């Protein structure tokens, strides 16, 4: 995830704009969007009800592997590793971005107040409002920051490719589990992805030191 400051600024702005474009019809309850959400969610829910083994596997993935607390624990370890390397500023940047993601997520959820899907035969449950998906946002932020830090620290290409594959599978996978288990609408997940990616690019755009300066500070 090696990008110039200008590219990071532009990408963050585009992603934020796309999030707002999605937010407006979601908050307004725009009919065609509600219908599309409902059709996709209902089709996946029918599958979840009848495929118990696959449904249980998705519960494990969403509740333990890709759970927001698991992602935050991973970011805590990442920040701790950076502190161990005496890269104080980057560690604080990771912590601040993660905290901003949590605060934005909860604030927007409360402001929009979108209800989650309701089923007569639910296979899972969740709390708080629906939009945006906290699982999708937190996974996007966590893996996006990991890739950014790996790039800044000069990780080997093979490790970076492996982490990229893991990130894509995890971010896409957690989004699928939330809709499949009937606790989110598809646009909740899309909103979480957009806002999470915007936060990562905003972090890269506002980070005040290039990696060589940070490395020099770590060696002092």
C-alpha positions, 0 to 999 in steps of 0.5 A, spaced: 500 500 500 505 504 497 501 511 495 503 518 495 501 523 500 497 527 494 494 520 492 492 518 499 488 525 500 484 524 493 483 517 495 480 518 502 476 524 499 473 520 494 471 514 499 468 519 503 464 522 498 462 515 496 460 514 503 456 520 504 452 518 497 450 512 500 449 514 507 443 519 504 439 514 501 440 509 507 438 515 512 432 517 507 429 510 507 429 510 499 425 505 496 429 502 491 435 501 495 431 498 501 428 493 496 435 491 493 437 490 500 431 486 502 432 481 496 439 480 497 438 479 505 432 474 504 435 470 499 441 469 503 437 468 510 433 462 506 440 459 505 442 460 512 436 457 515 437 450 511 444 449 511 446 449 519 453 447 518 455 452 514 451 457 518 455 455 524 462 456 521 460 463 519 458 464 526 465 462 528 468 466 523 464 473 525 464 472 532 471 470 533 476 470 527 473 477 524 470 480 530 471 487 532 474 486 538 479 481 535 481 486 530 482 491 535 486 486 539 491 485 533 491 493 532 494 493 539 499 488 538 501 492 532 501 498 536 505 495 541 510 492 536 511 499 533 513 502 540 518 496 541 521 499 535 521 506 538 516 508 532 512 512 537 509 517 532 506 511 528 504 507 534 500 513 536 497 514 529 495 507 529 491 508 535 488 514 533 485 511 527 482 505 530 479 510 535 476 514 530 473 508 526 470 506 533 467 513 534 465 514 527 461 508 527 458 509 533 456 516 532 453 514 525 449 508 527 446 513 533 444 518 528 442 514 522 438 509 527 437 504 521 434 497 524 437 491 523 433 485 519 428 482 522 426 474 521 421 470 524 426 464 524 433 468 526 440 464 526 444 470 529 443 476 533 446 483 534 445 489 538 445 497 536 443 500 529 445 497 523 448 502 519 454 502 518 457 495 519 462 495 525 465 488 523 466 491 516 469 497 518 473 495 523 476 489 519 477 494 513 481 499 518 485 493 521 487 490 515 488 497 511 493 499 517 497 493 517 498 493 510 500 500 510 505 499 516 508 493 512 509 498 507 512 503 511 517 498 514 519 495 508 516 488 508 518 483 503 514 483 497 512 475 499 510 477 506 506 483 503 502 479 498 500 474 503 498 479 507 494 482 502 491 476 500 489 475 507 486 482 508 482 481 501 479 474 504 478 477 511 474 484 509 470 480 504 469 474 508 466 478 514 462 482 510 459 476 507 458 473 514 454 479 516 449 479 511 448 471 510 447 471 518 441 476 517 444 481 522 446 486 516 443 489 510 448 489 504 449 497 504 451 496 511 457 492 509 458 497 503 458 503 508 463 500 513 468 498 507 467 505 504 468 509 511 474 504 513 478 505 507 477 512 507 480 512 514 486 508 512 487 513 506 486 519 511 491 516 516 496 515 510 495 522 508 496 526 514 501 522 517 507 527 518 513 524 517 516 519 511 518 512 513 526 514 513 525 520 517 521 515 522 526 510 522 532 515 523 528 517 529 527 510 532 535 509 531 536 516 535 
